[in-house]
Structure formats: structure tokens, C-alpha cells
Amino acid sequence: MSKRPFLGLFASPATLVAISIVAALLAIFQYSLRAYVPGSLRPGGFTIENFAVLWKPMFRKAFLTTFLLCFWTALLTLLAGFPLAYAMVRSKSSLVRGGILITSLTPMFLGEVIRTYSWMIVLGKQGIINVCLLRLGVISEPISLMFTTTGVVIALVHFTLPIVIIMIAAALSHIDWNLEKAAASLGAGRVRIFFTVTLPLATPGLVAATSTAFSWTFSAFATPQMIGGGKVQTISTLVYQVGFSSFNMPLAASLSLAGLLFTIAVLTLFNVGMRKIEKLGDC
């Protein structure tokens, strides 16, 4: 009798999904090598001109903007998510743990469009942020947060925060408390224990959460499109504009493929750079 009787049952759907993804990528690849025929949805013959067009300043700026959005979102989400995850795991009060968990997961139950519309109201010139800053006397006139990179980052941090908190909390929950007690018995203070024991052991979870936040932000569309208002151009918004506004499907396919390769390259470099830091958790 097989030791894994359900392996075939579980592997079959996964295999079908993998085949579907590979087939879709191959379709996008072959479409990216076809010529654009103005006024027609049918592509022309094979060409590599679509990839040459991506070197234009507009597309280079979109790649740079997308990278900066992903970078700042991942960094700010990590800085905001770690204290919340730490409090959720280490708090002795079940009320505090439950409150953080519910508050963190609530955004995931709302659609991306609904959350984006909510942030459009909050970030507007008559929104709660400007109203509070005006009443506190911090600013003399409303500041512009809509249609700016700052506004897009704020909304993306809110969307990405739940998954980052969950991943960091999972990493922290697997740390043996006896190691911290041992460090305390040797005379280490709380700050030293945190930086020499807790943080290094949680590093693999931090790396995974940061990578996930970066890649998740890279694929965001509704938030940059609606809050950016066309002034914050990312790869996803350009794919939409090129494909559905100009109906240049071959260029949209090449841009999508270039974005995928760009994401893989950045995450590969990130993982290589963080490998030495991650090894601290194995010490």
C-alpha cells in the first residue's frame, strides 16, 4: 500500500493549474512577438519591435516608479507590521491579541475597489487627514495626497499590512521562549535580547514577508489607477492603457512579460542579498 494514498488526488489539480499557467505565459510570449496592426485586434507577423519600444523614457519611468512604490510599501509595511505582530504573539491579554488580529484581517474582507474608494475619500482635500492637520494647526492649507506617489503608497501599505502581520506573527510564534530566558539568565537586558536573539531568529519570516509585500505591490492595479489618477504610472496601469485604450495588445503583452521578468530579477537579487542576514536565524 502506498504511503501517500492521496498524492495523486492532490497532484492532479495542481498539475492542471500549472499547465494552464504555462500555457497562458506561452500565449503572452508569442503575442509579444507579433506586430501591431492599427485598427485591428488581430496581430500581424513576428517582430521584436515591441521590446525595443520599452526603452522609451515613458516606459523606463514606469518601471522606476513601480520599483519605488514596491520598495517603500515593503519597507513601511515591515516597520508597521512587526510591532503589531510582536504584540499579537507576545501579549498576555487575549483581548489585545484578538483585537490586533481582527483589526489586521478586516481589510482582507473588503474588495480592492471598495478599499480604494475609501482611501480616495480619506486622502482628499476635505478628507480626515487634511481636516485633522488643519485643526491641529500643522498646515495652513490642505495638502495634495490624491494623484501623488505618497497617496498611492499609503493605500498600498494598508492593503499589504494584513498578510505581512500574519507572516511575521507566524515566524515569531515559532521562536523558543527558552532561548530568550537563557539570554536573560546570563544578564542580557530586554533590548539586547531582542536584537541578539529574537530579531535574528525572526529574520527568515521578515525576509518572506518583505518579498511577498514587494511582489504583491508590483501586481497592484486598482489602487495606482484610481488614487494615482493617471499621474502615477506603473507597469500595470500602462498595460491597461496600452491594451484597452490603444488596443495595442502585442505591446501590452511585451510590457506584461517584461514586468514579470523585472519582478523575478529584483526578487532574485533581494533574496541573494538577504541570504547572509537570513543565516543569522540559523545560529
URLIN-V84293 format. One record per helix or strand of 2 or more residues. SS is the DSSP state (hx for helix, st for strand). FROM is the first residue (numbers start at 1). LEN is the number of residues. If there is no record, write none. Layout:
ss: <SS & SS>
from: <FROM & FROM>
len: <LEN & LEN>
This chain:
ss: <hx & hx & hx & hx & hx & hx & hx & hx & hx & hx & hx & hx>
from: <7 & 49 & 57 & 94 & 112 & 128 & 149 & 177 & 190 & 222 & 235 & 249>
len: <26 & 5 & 34 & 16 & 12 & 8 & 25 & 9 & 29 & 7 & 11 & 34>
